[in-house]
Amino acid sequence: MHDPLDDDRLTLAGLLIESSVGLRAQLGRRLEDECGLSLQWFDLLIRLARSPDHRLRMAELAAQTVLTPSGLTRAVDRLEEVRLIERTACPSDRRGAFAVLTDEGLRRVRTAVPVHLVHLEEHLTGVLSESERSQLKELLRKIRDHVNPEARPSGELTRCPQP
């Protein structure tokens, strides 16, 4: 009889989580040391930098991060204090707010990206072949879309709803 403790699904989930934790620790330490940005801040800035008009609705940004809503609010507050992000209201939806990358935020993330790419090559992409990277990207996207469909970039939330 098969022992459920030896199930490969447990191994797969454990390896994914352990890899994620290890990768975040390595990348976070290096980014902080070399660029003065926490991985959390970099994650928020890069998502905004890669979004249309360098902005996302707070709800969309929350769905794309590992932060709780209150954690996201605190992080955006801190980024706003150092003028890397600003909040703007949605004129047609008073409940909606955008996080918008400032010029300084864009400059900081553009400075950090080449350094971060070196770290990614050392700790992630460099240990995989081009085919493995492509396959991993598609598999992770498939899992993400299943377990967190709100994180999918839709483009719908980056605009204010029409009255």
C-alpha positions in Angstrom: 0.0 0.0 0.0 1.2 3.5 -0.9 2.2 5.6 2.1 0.6 9.1 1.7 3.7 10.6 3.4 5.7 9.6 0.4 3.4 11.1 -2.2 5.2 13.0 -5.0 2.7 15.8 -4.8 4.0 16.7 -1.3 7.6 16.6 -2.6 6.7 18.8 -5.6 4.9 21.4 -3.5 7.7 21.4 -0.9 10.4 21.9 -3.6 8.4 24.8 -5.1 8.0 26.5 -1.8 11.6 25.8 -0.6 12.9 27.1 -4.0 10.8 30.2 -3.7 11.9 31.0 -0.1 15.6 30.4 -1.0 15.4 32.5 -4.1 13.7 35.4 -2.3 16.3 35.3 0.4 19.2 35.3 -2.0 17.7 38.0 -4.3 16.5 40.1 -1.4 19.9 40.2 0.3 21.8 41.0 -2.9 19.3 43.7 -4.0 19.4 45.4 -0.6 23.2 45.3 -0.5 23.9 46.5 -4.0 20.9 48.7 -4.8 19.5 49.9 -1.5 16.1 48.4 -2.4 14.3 45.7 -0.5 12.9 42.9 -2.7 9.4 44.0 -1.6 10.0 47.5 -2.9 11.6 46.3 -6.0 8.7 44.0 -6.7 6.2 46.8 -6.4 8.3 49.2 -8.5 9.0 46.7 -11.3 5.3 45.8 -11.5 4.4 49.5 -11.9 7.3 50.1 -14.4 6.1 47.3 -16.6 2.4 48.4 -16.5 0.7 50.8 -18.9 1.4 54.4 -17.9 3.4 53.1 -15.0 0.3 52.7 -12.8 -2.0 50.0 -11.4 -5.1 50.2 -9.3 -4.3 49.2 -5.8 -6.5 46.2 -6.0 -4.6 44.9 -9.1 -1.3 45.6 -7.4 -2.4 43.7 -4.3 -3.4 40.7 -6.4 0.0 40.5 -8.0 2.0 40.6 -4.8 2.5 38.4 -1.7 1.4 41.2 0.5 -1.8 41.4 2.6 -3.9 44.5 1.8 -2.7 46.2 5.0 0.9 45.2 4.1 0.5 46.7 0.7 -0.9 49.9 2.1 2.1 50.2 4.5 4.6 49.5 1.7 2.9 52.0 -0.6 2.9 54.6 2.2 6.6 54.1 2.7 7.3 54.3 -1.1 5.2 57.4 -1.2 7.1 59.0 1.7 10.4 58.6 -0.3 8.7 59.8 -3.5 9.1 56.6 -5.5 5.3 56.1 -5.9 2.4 58.4 -5.6 -1.3 57.6 -5.2 -3.9 59.2 -7.5 -7.6 58.9 -7.2 -9.8 57.6 -10.0 -12.0 60.5 -11.1 -15.0 58.3 -12.0 -14.7 55.9 -9.0 -14.1 57.6 -5.6 -13.3 54.2 -4.1 -10.6 53.4 -6.6 -7.0 54.6 -6.2 -3.9 54.1 -8.3 -0.3 53.5 -7.4 1.7 55.5 -9.9 5.5 55.3 -10.4 7.2 58.6 -10.1 10.1 59.7 -12.3 12.5 59.0 -9.4 10.8 55.6 -8.9 11.4 54.8 -12.5 15.0 55.9 -12.3 15.6 53.8 -9.2 14.1 50.6 -10.8 15.9 51.1 -14.1 19.2 51.4 -12.1 18.4 48.2 -10.1 17.2 46.0 -13.0 20.7 45.3 -14.6 22.1 44.4 -11.2 19.0 42.2 -10.5 19.4 40.5 -13.8 22.9 39.4 -12.8 21.5 38.0 -9.6 18.7 36.2 -11.5 21.3 34.7 -13.8 23.4 33.5 -10.9 20.5 32.0 -8.8 17.8 31.1 -11.3 18.1 31.3 -15.0 21.8 30.3 -15.1 21.0 26.8 -13.7 18.4 26.1 -16.4 18.7 25.7 -20.1 16.7 28.0 -22.4 14.2 25.3 -23.0 13.8 24.6 -19.2 13.3 28.4 -18.6 10.6 28.5 -21.2 8.9 25.4 -19.9 9.1 26.6 -16.2 7.7 30.0 -17.2 4.7 28.4 -18.9 4.1 25.9 -16.1 4.3 28.6 -13.4 2.0 30.9 -15.4 -0.5 28.0 -15.7 -0.4 27.4 -11.9 -0.6 31.1 -11.1 -3.6 31.5 -13.4 -5.4 28.6 -11.7 -4.7 29.6 -8.0 -4.5 33.3 -8.4 -6.4 34.5 -11.5 -6.7 38.0 -10.1 -2.9 38.3 -10.6 -3.2 37.9 -14.3 -2.4 41.2 -16.0 -5.8 42.0 -17.5 -5.4 45.7 -18.3 -9.0 46.1 -17.2 -8.2 47.5 -13.8 -5.6 49.9 -14.9 -8.4 52.2 -16.2 -11.2 53.9 -14.3 -14.6 52.4 -14.8 -16.8 54.7 -16.9 -19.7 56.3 -15.1 
